[in-house]
């Protein structure tokens, strides 16, 4: 009887420890998800754009094109820099209203 009580106690202690870890991680992930959602909402509200996934991806692509333009200008490639800049501005003008 004493052995069953020990293993019952051990199982309960292990279950409580696992439950504590799961609850802590759940709270952490909920906190991160809310922070990410608030960040996207604030960014979209400031830029005057939608919060859809397509709009966010278009914003990222536009910024990457502008980054490519800056890199092209730094390499003294004027024509390619102008092309990248125009493409980037065109994509960003499509996203930001």
N, C-alpha and C positions, 0 to 999 in steps of 0.2 A: 503494500500500500504506500509506503514511503517513497518508493521509486516512481510510482505514477504521479504522486504529488509534485515531485521534483521536475519531471518532464512536462507536466502540465504548467507549472510555473515558468519553466524555461521557454515553452512555446508561447505563453502569454507575453512574457517579456520581449521575446523576439518579434512577435506580432505588433506590440506597441511601438517598438523601435522602428520597424518598417513603416508603420502608419505615420509616425512622426516625420520620417524622411519624405514620404509621399506627400503629406500635407504641406511640408515646407517647400518642396519643389513645385507643387501645384500653385502655391501662393506666389512664388518667384516668377513662374512662367506667366501667370495672370498679370502680375505687375509689369513684366516686360511687354506683354501684348497690349496692355492699356497704354503704356508709354509710347509704343510704336504707333498705335492708332491715333493718339493725340498729336504726335509729331506729324503724321501724314495729313491729318485734318488741318492743323495749323499751317503747314506748308501750302496746302491746296487753297486754303482760305486767303492767305497772303498773296499768292500768285494769281488768284482768281480762276482756278482750274478745277476740274472734276477730281474726285478721289478714286476714280476707277483705275483698275490695273493697267489698262491701255494708256491712260494719261500719264501715269507714273513712269511706265516704261518709255514712253515718248519723251518725257522730260529727261530721263537718264540718257537716252540716245542723243538728244540734242546737246546736252552738256558734254558728252563724249566727243561729238563732232566739233564743238568749239574748242575742246582740249586738243584735238588733233590739229585744228587750225593754228593754235598757239605754238604747238610743237613744230609745225611746218614753217611758220614765220621765224622761229628760232633757228631753224636749219637754213634760213635764207631762201626758202622755196616760196616765192611770192604767189605764183599762179595757184599752186596746190593749197596754200594757206587761204587764198580768197575763195576757192571752191569749197573747202571744208567749212569756212566761216559762213558762207551763204547757205550751205546745206543745214548747218547747225541752227542758224537764225530762222530758216524756213520751218524746221521741225519745231523749234521753240515757239514760233509765232502761231503754229497750229495748235499747240497745247495751251499756252497762256493767253487768256482773253483780255 
